Each structure stands twice: as structure tokens, then as C-alpha cells.
Amino acid sequence: MECLVLGAASIVFIVTMTNWTPELRGRSGPLYLAIADALAGDIAGGRLPAGTRLPTHRELAERVGVTVGTVTRAYAEAERRGLIGGEVGRGTYVRHREPPRALPEPASATGDEALIELGLNWPATPPGDPPTQALRRTLESLQHAPQLSELLTYQPPVGLASHREAGAAWMGRFGPAVEPSQVVVCSGGQHAMEVALTALTRPGDTVLTEALTYPGMKVLAGQLHLRLQGVAMDAQGLVPEALEAACQSSGAKLLYCLPTFQNPTGGVMPRERRERIAAVVRAQGLNVLEDDAYGLLLDERPPTLCELVPERGYFIAGVSKLLAPGLRISYLAAPRQELHRLTEAMGLATRMTPPLTAEIAARWIREGTAEALVAGRRREAQERRALAQEVLGEALLPSPLPEGYHLWLRLPPPWRSEAFAAQARKSGVSVTSSEVFAVNTAVAPGAVRVCLGPPSTQALLEKGLRRLRDTLASGPEPLSSIV
């Protein structure tokens, strides 16, 4: 046993050498990568805490039955990922790493160019700020509304009838044709997710998600004591065979997914893949919680999963990313026979969504304001995507470029996601590393999410994108050794 000081924080660990042996069954590819991946998985799972001393190269080689050179390459790969570090004469240790942020935090809300925010997925506001102008007109008209006092009293947990009608109309624009009686008015998408999870799961249940998912789901799963299991993805989204295998191995009964402008990759699942996923859902008896925050940015939309399996589909139609985040309104629809489950969960969560903001959203939907605002957001997003393509180039961005607000920037070797995000921040740009979205952080890809909406002007966005390009060109800073 010995004492070891790790990093600048001078944290002292009392450590012993571990008898760690990697579990390599079921792993494919080069042996050194399999060992590095097994090491990453055991660190992420807490089986190898920070400060643990690993076997020597020769000891591990004998234990696994590989050459010393293979172990040396495996440890070098793990060090490249920032998982371990070593000191000549003292051995190799698991590094102390701060856990990734569960939810990204804003770099600045002031428009200060010292740190340009490209990490948060805010909608891009066109010149003239149309949402603010629309709010002024709506507040003026509300002064003379005969039902104004009704907006200041308790309402049914699911919302006023007129607000549910507006929600059903809004959902119809995304695809699902639902009746107002199927709709629950929620305080934003995160709240809608909480209501659905409370209604459909119990502590200890497994929920399936895409391998990279919205970080808010990771937070909710922790709060509700749910197990998340990531399902493999490819360029078209969820892999049907992987979803089927996950259902059979986990016993999960709920899938949460974002098939349209997937967060963080920005991908849009094509119709044929949606039909295959729907077939698996029906065959395995899954419920689907489908989250659509950006769908109206598409000119032509494939059918939603909830349209393909309406008897098992729970649909979240977002407002924040398309109209205004500050409204905090979202609509959650359930199959007709299952609405009672959402009603009870809604009453437990917040009693009701504030009727005043729900009224503003409903008026915008009824009067055509919402449609005009979406059109403006779409045009601004298109212009910003074109700017990103021009600055970053086709070598770094997928083609064709997704039509949403965010890009999935894949990093060329030897970049690591967290290292690039940290180095970009030093250069004055905030982006979000893949670890924030990965259900299994040990296998997070080398990529970052880049959001185009937060900068107040396209000129400021261009400045941030150029800083990212320069950071990529400069290459990663050398890893510091443990001392």
C-alpha cells in the first residue's frame, strides 16, 4: 500500500495494486484496442476507481496471454484517452477525472465575444427578433381577453380544453393525428419526459435509448432510479437488429428516441429504417417515447414512429426550439386508452402547467403566428448552416448537411472529444463533448456537438467557427503525466 498524489488538485489516494484482468469475451478488433476498451468500461463502471495501480505490462501480458508489446499499446491507447497515466519507477495508475457535465451550462448570456457559445442548442433568432415582437402583440391583446381571470386559477392537470386543442393542432403539423383528449400540456420538453417516465416506468426498470442521447434523459434516469441501455446506431439511426437484441437481453419495455434531428448527431432517420424499427417495437411489445423538438424545420418529413405504431407511441411535440424557449410549453400525447397514466403523473409532478404561458402558445398556434415564426427560424438556420459549411469545409462536415440547429463534428485522430472541447474553450469557443451524450461514456466517439443558434449575429457565429477551425488545425496539446 502507498500514497500517491494525483494532479494539480493534490488529492491523495491510498492505493494498492489491483489484480485486474480485462474481460475480452465478445470483443472484436485488435487485441490492444479490446484491452483498452475493457479498461475504459471498468473505469466507467466504478470497478477501477481513480488512483488504482494497474498491473505491470509484463504481469498483464502473462495474465491475458498476449505479448508485452500488445499491453504497451493498450496502455498507450488508454493514456491517449485520458484514462490512465504513469510515472517511471512507480507504475501505471487510473487517473482522476472530473465527470462530464450532465447538462451543458451556458458560457455567457451577454453576447461577450471572449467566449462564444456554440455548446447550447438555442434556436437561431432572425434579425428583428420576431418572437419578441409577437409577444408584445399577444400581451396587448390579452389585456382585453374576457377569460383573463381564468388564467390565474387552478386548472385540470392536463390543461385547459382550448390549450389541448392547440396542442393537438401543433402535433398534427409534425405528423401524428391526435385528438385533444389525448394531449397533456407540459412545462417544456424535459417536463414532458419526466411525466412520461413517471407514468411508464418503475425504479429499477431499464429504458432503451440511442447510444448517444439527449443528456436530460441521463439526468432523469438518475433521479428516477432507472437503468439506461444505449442501442447501437449507424448513419441512419438506431440499428434494428441491435434494438431487437437489447429488448431480449434487458427485458426493457420502453424506448426513448429522437429519430428526427437526432440529438446530438443531427441525423434524420429515413422512412425505411423507421418502418423496420416500428416492426421491432411491435414484435417486442415496446412502448415508444418519441421526442421531436425540431421536426418542423424539415420541408419534407418522414412519418413519425408514433404514426407507424400509434397503439404504443407517446409523442412529445416541442415548442421551445421552434417558437421561444422561454414559453416552457410542450405537448405530450398518449394512446387513447393510456391517457389516465399521464394524467396521474402530471398531477404528481407540478399540479399543472402555468395557464398564462400555455395561452400565449395556444394563441400563436391558432392565429398563424407560430407558422410565421417557424418559417423565420428555418430561414435563419439555413443561412447559418451554409456559413458553417463555408468555414469548416466538406472534409469535416457530413454531406448533405442536416437542416437543424446543430452539427456533429467528427474529430480526426489523435483528437479526443473532451480534450478538443477543453482546448476550444481556451481558444474562446464553447462546444459540447460526446461524453455528455454517451450512455456508456467509456465508448464515446471522437466528436463534439456544435450549435449554430446561440450567437446573436451571423458575424459572431463565423468568428466562433473560425476559432474551431484553427483549434483543429493546431492539433491536441500533449497529455500531462501524473506527478
C-alpha positions as CSV (number, residue, x, y, z in Angstrom):
1,M,0.0,0.0,0.0
2,E,1.2,3.5,-0.8
3,C,0.2,7.1,-1.0
4,L,0.0,8.8,-4.4
5,V,-0.7,12.4,-5.2
6,L,-2.7,12.8,-8.5
7,G,-2.9,16.1,-10.5
8,A,-2.8,19.7,-9.5
9,A,-5.6,19.3,-7.0
10,S,-3.3,17.4,-4.7
11,I,-5.8,14.7,-4.0
12,V,-4.2,11.9,-2.0
13,F,-5.3,8.3,-2.7
14,I,-4.3,5.3,-0.6
15,V,-3.9,2.6,-3.3
16,T,-2.9,-1.0,-3.8
17,M,-2.0,-2.8,-6.9
18,T,-5.1,-4.3,-8.5
19,N,-5.4,-7.9,-9.7
20,W,-7.3,-6.5,-12.7
21,T,-7.8,-8.8,-15.7
22,P,-9.7,-7.5,-18.7
23,E,-12.9,-9.3,-19.9
24,L,-12.2,-9.8,-23.6
25,R,-15.0,-12.2,-24.5
26,G,-17.3,-10.8,-27.2
27,R,-14.9,-8.1,-28.2
28,S,-13.6,-7.8,-31.7
29,G,-10.8,-6.0,-33.4
30,P,-7.1,-5.7,-32.4
31,L,-6.3,-7.1,-29.0
32,Y,-4.7,-3.9,-27.8
33,L,-7.9,-2.0,-28.5
34,A,-10.0,-4.7,-26.8
35,I,-7.9,-4.4,-23.7
36,A,-8.1,-0.6,-23.8
37,D,-11.9,-0.8,-24.2
38,A,-12.3,-3.2,-21.3
39,L,-10.2,-0.9,-19.2
40,A,-12.4,2.0,-20.1
41,G,-15.5,0.1,-19.3
42,D,-14.3,-1.0,-15.9
43,I,-13.2,2.6,-15.0
44,A,-16.6,3.9,-16.1
45,G,-18.4,1.2,-14.1
46,G,-16.5,2.1,-10.9
47,R,-14.6,-1.2,-10.7
48,L,-11.3,0.7,-11.1
49,P,-11.5,3.9,-9.1
50,A,-9.2,6.8,-9.5
51,G,-5.7,6.1,-8.1
52,T,-5.9,2.3,-8.7
53,R,-2.5,1.0,-9.6
54,L,-2.7,-1.3,-12.7
55,P,-0.6,-4.5,-13.3
56,T,2.8,-4.0,-14.9
57,H,3.0,-4.6,-18.7
58,R,4.6,-8.0,-18.2
59,E,2.2,-9.1,-15.5
60,L,-0.8,-8.3,-17.5
61,A,0.6,-9.8,-20.7
62,E,1.2,-13.1,-18.8
63,R,-2.3,-13.0,-17.3
64,V,-4.1,-12.4,-20.6
65,G,-1.7,-14.4,-22.8
66,V,-0.5,-11.7,-25.1
67,T,2.8,-10.1,-25.8
68,V,4.2,-7.3,-23.7
69,G,4.1,-5.1,-26.8
70,T,0.3,-5.6,-27.0
71,V,-0.2,-4.4,-23.4
72,T,2.1,-1.5,-24.0
73,R,0.0,-0.4,-27.0
74,A,-3.2,-0.9,-24.9
75,Y,-1.9,1.2,-22.1
76,A,-0.7,3.9,-24.6
77,E,-4.2,4.0,-26.1
78,A,-5.8,4.3,-22.6
79,E,-3.5,7.1,-21.8
80,R,-4.3,8.8,-25.1
81,R,-8.0,8.7,-24.0
82,G,-7.0,10.4,-20.7
83,L,-7.9,7.3,-18.6
84,I,-4.6,6.4,-17.1
85,G,-1.1,7.8,-16.5
86,G,2.2,6.6,-15.4
87,E,5.5,7.5,-13.8
88,V,8.8,5.8,-14.4
89,G,9.6,3.5,-11.5
90,R,6.2,3.9,-9.8
91,G,3.8,2.2,-12.2
92,T,0.6,3.0,-14.1
93,Y,-2.5,4.4,-12.3
94,V,-6.1,5.2,-13.1
95,R,-6.3,9.0,-13.5
96,H,-8.7,11.2,-11.5
97,R,-11.2,12.6,-14.0
98,E,-14.0,15.0,-13.4
99,P,-17.3,13.5,-14.5
100,P,-18.7,15.2,-17.6
101,R,-21.4,17.7,-17.1
102,A,-24.9,16.1,-17.2
103,L,-26.4,19.2,-18.8
104,P,-24.3,21.8,-20.6
105,E,-24.2,25.2,-19.0
106,P,-24.2,28.5,-20.9
107,A,-20.9,30.1,-21.5
108,S,-22.4,33.5,-21.4
109,A,-25.8,35.2,-21.9
110,T,-24.3,38.6,-22.7
111,G,-23.1,38.1,-26.2
112,D,-19.5,38.7,-25.0
113,E,-17.1,37.6,-27.7
114,A,-14.5,36.5,-25.2
115,L,-16.2,33.1,-25.1
116,I,-18.6,32.3,-28.0
117,E,-21.3,29.9,-27.1
118,L,-21.7,27.0,-29.5
119,G,-22.5,24.4,-26.9
120,L,-26.1,25.0,-26.2
121,N,-28.9,24.2,-28.6
122,W,-30.7,27.5,-28.7
123,P,-32.8,28.4,-31.7
124,A,-31.3,30.9,-34.1
125,T,-33.3,34.2,-33.9
126,P,-33.7,36.1,-37.2
127,P,-32.9,39.9,-37.3
128,G,-35.5,42.0,-35.7
129,D,-36.3,39.4,-33.1
130,P,-39.8,38.3,-34.4
131,P,-40.7,36.3,-31.2
132,T,-40.4,39.4,-29.0
133,Q,-42.5,41.4,-31.4
134,A,-45.1,38.6,-31.4
135,L,-45.1,38.6,-27.6
136,R,-45.8,42.3,-27.4
137,R,-48.8,42.0,-29.7
138,T,-50.2,39.0,-27.7
139,L,-49.8,40.6,-24.3
140,E,-51.6,43.7,-25.6
141,S,-54.5,41.6,-26.8
142,L,-54.6,39.6,-23.6
143,Q,-55.4,42.8,-21.7
144,H,-58.9,42.7,-23.1
145,A,-59.5,38.9,-23.1
146,P,-62.8,38.0,-21.2
147,Q,-61.2,34.8,-19.8
148,L,-58.1,36.5,-18.4
149,S,-59.0,35.7,-14.7
150,E,-59.3,32.0,-15.7
151,L,-55.6,32.0,-16.4
152,L,-54.8,32.8,-12.8
153,T,-56.7,29.9,-11.2
154,Y,-56.2,26.2,-10.8
155,Q,-56.8,24.2,-13.9
156,P,-57.0,20.4,-14.6
157,P,-53.6,18.8,-14.6
158,V,-53.7,18.0,-18.3
159,G,-54.5,21.7,-19.2
160,L,-57.5,23.8,-20.4
161,A,-59.5,22.3,-23.2
162,S,-58.6,25.2,-25.6
163,H,-54.9,24.6,-24.8
164,R,-55.2,20.9,-25.5
165,E,-56.9,21.7,-28.8
166,A,-54.0,23.9,-29.8
167,G,-51.6,21.1,-28.8
168,A,-53.4,18.6,-31.0
169,A,-53.2,21.1,-33.9
170,W,-49.5,21.6,-33.3
171,M,-48.8,17.8,-33.2
172,G,-50.7,17.4,-36.5
173,R,-48.0,19.6,-38.1
174,F,-45.4,17.1,-37.0
175,G,-47.4,14.2,-38.3
176,P,-49.4,12.4,-35.6
177,A,-53.2,13.0,-35.9
178,V,-54.3,13.0,-32.3
179,E,-57.5,14.2,-30.6
180,P,-57.3,17.0,-27.9
181,S,-58.4,14.4,-25.3
182,Q,-55.1,12.6,-25.9
183,V,-52.9,15.7,-25.2
184,V,-51.3,16.8,-21.9
185,V,-49.9,20.4,-21.8
186,C,-46.4,20.3,-20.2
187,S,-43.9,22.8,-19.0
188,G,-41.3,22.1,-21.7
189,G,-39.9,19.0,-23.2
190,Q,-37.9,18.0,-20.1
191,H,-41.1,18.1,-18.1
192,A,-42.9,16.0,-20.7
193,M,-40.2,13.4,-20.5
194,E,-40.5,13.3,-16.7
195,V,-44.2,12.9,-16.8
196,A,-43.9,10.0,-19.4
197,L,-41.2,8.2,-17.5
198,T,-43.1,8.5,-14.2
199,A,-46.2,7.1,-15.8
200,L,-44.5,4.3,-17.8
201,T,-41.7,3.0,-15.6
202,R,-40.8,2.0,-12.1
203,P,-37.5,2.3,-10.2
204,G,-35.1,-0.3,-11.4
205,D,-36.6,-0.6,-14.9
206,T,-34.3,-0.5,-18.0
207,V,-35.0,2.2,-20.6
208,L,-33.5,1.8,-24.1
209,T,-32.1,4.9,-25.8
210,E,-29.9,5.6,-28.7
211,A,-26.2,5.1,-27.8
212,L,-25.9,8.9,-27.9
213,T,-28.9,10.6,-26.4
214,Y,-30.2,13.9,-25.1
215,P,-28.4,14.4,-21.7
216,G,-31.6,15.4,-20.0
217,M,-32.6,11.8,-20.2
218,K,-29.5,10.7,-18.4
219,V,-30.3,13.2,-15.6
220,L,-33.9,12.0,-15.3
221,A,-32.9,8.3,-15.3
222,G,-30.7,9.0,-12.3
223,Q,-33.4,10.9,-10.5
224,L,-36.0,8.2,-11.1
225,H,-33.5,5.3,-10.5
226,L,-33.8,3.9,-14.0
227,R,-31.2,2.0,-15.9
228,L,-30.3,3.3,-19.3
229,Q,-29.1,1.0,-22.0
230,G,-27.7,2.5,-25.2
231,V,-28.6,0.9,-28.5
232,A,-26.1,0.9,-31.4
233,M,-26.6,3.5,-34.2
234,D,-25.3,3.9,-37.7
235,A,-25.6,6.7,-40.2
236,Q,-29.4,6.1,-40.5
237,G,-30.1,6.0,-36.7
238,L,-31.0,3.1,-34.5
239,V,-29.9,-0.3,-35.8
240,P,-33.0,-2.6,-35.9
241,E,-31.0,-5.8,-35.1
242,A,-29.3,-4.1,-32.1
243,L,-32.7,-2.9,-30.8
244,E,-34.1,-6.4,-31.0
245,A,-31.1,-7.9,-29.2
246,A,-31.3,-5.2,-26.5
247,C,-35.0,-5.9,-25.9
248,Q,-34.3,-9.6,-25.5
249,S,-31.3,-9.2,-23.2
250,S,-32.7,-6.4,-21.0
251,G,-36.4,-7.0,-20.7
252,A,-37.0,-3.3,-21.3
253,K,-40.5,-2.1,-22.2
254,L,-39.7,1.5,-23.2
255,L,-37.6,3.1,-25.9
256,Y,-36.8,6.8,-25.8
257,C,-35.5,8.2,-29.1
258,L,-35.2,11.2,-31.3
259,P,-35.4,10.0,-34.9
260,T,-35.7,13.5,-36.4
261,F,-32.7,15.8,-36.0
262,Q,-31.3,13.3,-33.5
263,N,-29.5,15.0,-30.6
264,P,-26.5,15.2,-30.8
265,T,-25.8,13.8,-34.3
266,G,-28.4,15.8,-36.2
267,G,-29.4,12.8,-38.3
268,V,-32.8,12.2,-39.7
269,M,-33.9,8.5,-39.8
270,P,-35.2,7.6,-43.3
271,R,-38.7,6.1,-43.7
272,E,-37.5,2.6,-44.5
273,R,-35.4,2.5,-41.3
274,R,-38.4,3.8,-39.3
275,E,-40.6,1.1,-40.6
276,R,-38.0,-1.6,-39.6
277,I,-37.8,0.0,-36.1
278,A,-41.6,0.1,-35.8
279,A,-41.7,-3.6,-36.7
280,V,-39.3,-4.4,-33.9
281,V,-41.3,-2.3,-31.5
282,R,-44.5,-4.1,-32.3
283,A,-42.9,-7.6,-32.2
284,Q,-41.1,-6.9,-28.9
285,G,-44.0,-5.2,-27.1
286,L,-42.1,-2.0,-26.6
287,N,-43.6,1.4,-25.8
288,V,-42.0,4.3,-27.7
289,L,-41.4,7.8,-26.2
290,E,-40.6,9.8,-29.3
291,D,-39.1,13.3,-28.8
292,D,-39.4,15.8,-31.7
293,A,-38.1,19.2,-30.9
294,Y,-37.1,20.3,-34.4
295,G,-39.2,18.4,-36.9
296,L,-40.9,21.5,-38.5
297,L,-37.5,22.7,-39.7
298,L,-37.8,19.9,-42.4
299,D,-39.5,20.8,-45.6
300,E,-40.5,17.1,-46.2
301,R,-40.9,14.9,-43.1
302,P,-40.9,11.1,-42.9
303,P,-43.7,9.6,-40.8
304,T,-43.0,9.6,-37.1
305,L,-42.6,6.3,-35.3
306,C,-45.8,7.1,-33.4
307,E,-47.7,7.2,-36.7
308,L,-46.3,3.8,-37.5
309,V,-47.2,2.3,-34.1
310,P,-49.9,4.6,-32.7
311,E,-51.0,2.0,-30.2
312,R,-47.6,2.1,-28.5
313,G,-46.5,5.6,-29.2
314,Y,-46.1,8.6,-26.8
315,F,-45.2,11.7,-28.7
316,I,-43.5,14.9,-27.4
317,A,-44.1,17.9,-29.8
318,G,-41.7,20.7,-28.8
319,V,-42.3,24.4,-28.8
320,S,-39.1,25.8,-27.2
321,K,-36.7,25.2,-30.2
322,L,-39.2,26.4,-32.8
323,L,-41.1,29.3,-31.2
324,A,-39.4,30.5,-28.0
325,P,-37.6,28.6,-25.2
326,G,-38.9,31.0,-22.5
327,L,-42.5,29.8,-23.1
328,R,-41.7,26.5,-21.5
329,I,-44.6,24.7,-23.2
330,S,-44.6,21.3,-24.8
331,Y,-47.3,18.8,-25.7
332,L,-47.3,15.1,-24.8
333,A,-49.7,12.7,-26.5
334,A,-50.6,9.2,-25.4
335,P,-52.6,6.3,-27.0
336,R,-56.3,6.9,-26.2
337,Q,-56.5,4.1,-23.7
338,E,-53.4,5.1,-21.8
339,L,-54.1,8.8,-21.1
340,H,-55.1,8.2,-17.5
341,R,-51.5,7.2,-16.7
342,L,-50.2,10.6,-17.9
343,T,-52.9,12.5,-16.0
344,E,-51.9,10.9,-12.7
345,A,-48.2,11.5,-13.3
346,M,-48.9,15.1,-14.3
347,G,-50.7,15.9,-11.1
348,L,-47.9,14.5,-9.1
349,A,-45.2,16.4,-10.9
350,T,-46.3,20.0,-10.9
351,R,-50.1,20.0,-10.4
352,M,-50.5,21.9,-13.7
353,T,-48.6,23.9,-16.4
354,P,-48.9,27.7,-15.9
355,P,-52.0,28.6,-18.0
356,L,-50.7,32.0,-18.9
357,T,-47.8,30.8,-21.0
358,A,-50.0,27.9,-22.3
359,E,-52.4,30.6,-23.5
360,I,-49.7,32.5,-25.3
361,A,-48.6,29.4,-27.1
362,A,-52.1,28.4,-28.0
363,R,-52.9,31.9,-29.5
364,W,-49.7,31.7,-31.6
365,I,-50.7,28.3,-32.9
366,R,-54.4,29.3,-33.6
367,E,-53.6,32.7,-35.2
368,G,-50.8,31.6,-37.5
369,T,-48.0,33.4,-35.5
370,A,-46.4,30.0,-34.8
371,E,-46.2,29.2,-38.5
372,A,-44.6,32.5,-39.3
373,L,-42.0,32.2,-36.5
374,V,-41.1,28.7,-37.6
375,A,-40.6,29.9,-41.2
376,G,-38.2,32.6,-39.9
377,R,-36.3,30.2,-37.7
378,R,-35.9,27.8,-40.7
379,R,-34.5,30.5,-43.0
380,E,-32.0,31.7,-40.4
381,A,-30.9,28.1,-39.7
382,Q,-30.4,27.5,-43.4
383,E,-28.2,30.6,-43.7
384,R,-26.1,29.6,-40.6
385,R,-25.6,26.0,-41.9
386,A,-24.3,27.4,-45.2
387,L,-21.9,29.6,-43.2
388,A,-20.7,26.6,-41.3
389,Q,-20.2,24.6,-44.5
390,E,-18.2,27.5,-45.9
391,V,-15.9,28.0,-42.8
392,L,-15.4,24.4,-41.8
393,G,-15.5,22.7,-45.2
394,E,-16.8,19.5,-46.5
395,A,-13.9,17.5,-45.2
396,L,-15.2,18.0,-41.6
397,L,-19.0,18.1,-42.1
398,P,-21.4,15.5,-43.3
399,S,-23.0,15.9,-46.7
400,P,-25.7,16.8,-47.2
401,L,-25.6,19.0,-44.1
402,P,-28.6,18.4,-41.7
403,E,-31.2,21.1,-41.7
404,G,-31.3,21.7,-38.0
405,Y,-29.6,23.9,-35.5
406,H,-26.6,21.6,-34.6
407,L,-23.8,19.8,-36.2
408,W,-21.9,16.6,-35.2
409,L,-18.3,17.5,-35.8
410,R,-16.2,14.3,-36.0
411,L,-12.6,14.8,-34.9
412,P,-9.7,13.5,-36.9
413,P,-7.1,11.4,-34.9
414,P,-5.5,11.8,-32.4
415,W,-8.1,14.2,-31.0
416,R,-10.3,13.1,-28.1
417,S,-13.6,14.7,-27.6
418,E,-13.0,16.1,-24.1
419,A,-9.6,17.3,-25.0
420,F,-10.9,19.2,-28.0
421,A,-13.7,20.8,-26.0
422,A,-11.3,22.0,-23.4
423,Q,-8.8,23.3,-25.9
424,A,-11.6,25.0,-27.9
425,R,-12.7,26.7,-24.7
426,K,-9.2,28.1,-24.2
427,S,-9.5,29.4,-27.8
428,G,-12.7,31.2,-26.9
429,V,-15.4,28.8,-28.1
430,S,-17.7,26.5,-26.0
431,V,-18.8,23.2,-27.6
432,T,-20.1,20.0,-26.1
433,S,-18.1,16.8,-25.9
434,S,-19.5,13.4,-26.9
435,E,-19.2,12.1,-23.3
436,V,-22.1,14.3,-22.3
437,F,-24.4,12.4,-24.7
438,A,-22.9,8.9,-24.5
439,V,-25.0,6.4,-22.4
440,N,-21.7,4.5,-22.0
441,T,-19.1,7.2,-21.6
442,A,-16.3,4.6,-22.0
443,V,-17.1,4.3,-25.7
444,A,-17.9,7.9,-26.5
445,P,-16.8,8.7,-30.1
446,G,-14.3,11.4,-31.1
447,A,-16.8,14.1,-31.9
448,V,-18.3,17.2,-30.5
449,R,-21.7,18.9,-30.9
450,V,-21.6,22.4,-32.5
451,C,-24.7,24.5,-32.1
452,L,-25.3,27.3,-34.6
453,G,-28.1,29.2,-32.9
454,P,-26.7,30.9,-29.8
455,P,-24.5,33.7,-31.3
456,S,-26.6,36.8,-31.6
457,T,-25.4,37.5,-35.2
458,Q,-24.0,35.5,-38.1
459,A,-20.8,37.5,-37.8
460,L,-20.3,36.3,-34.3
461,L,-21.1,32.8,-35.4
462,E,-18.5,33.0,-38.1
463,K,-15.9,34.2,-35.6
464,G,-16.6,31.1,-33.4
465,L,-16.5,28.7,-36.3
466,R,-13.1,30.1,-37.4
467,R,-11.8,29.6,-33.9
468,L,-12.9,26.0,-34.0
469,R,-11.2,25.5,-37.4
470,D,-8.0,27.0,-36.0
471,T,-8.1,24.7,-33.0
472,L,-8.5,21.7,-35.2
473,A,-5.5,22.8,-37.3
474,S,-3.3,23.3,-34.2
475,G,-3.6,19.7,-33.1
476,P,-4.1,18.5,-29.5
477,E,-1.8,19.6,-26.7
478,P,0.4,16.9,-25.2
479,L,-1.1,14.9,-22.3
480,S,0.4,15.8,-18.9
481,S,1.8,13.0,-16.9
482,I,0.7,12.1,-13.4
483,V,3.1,13.5,-10.8
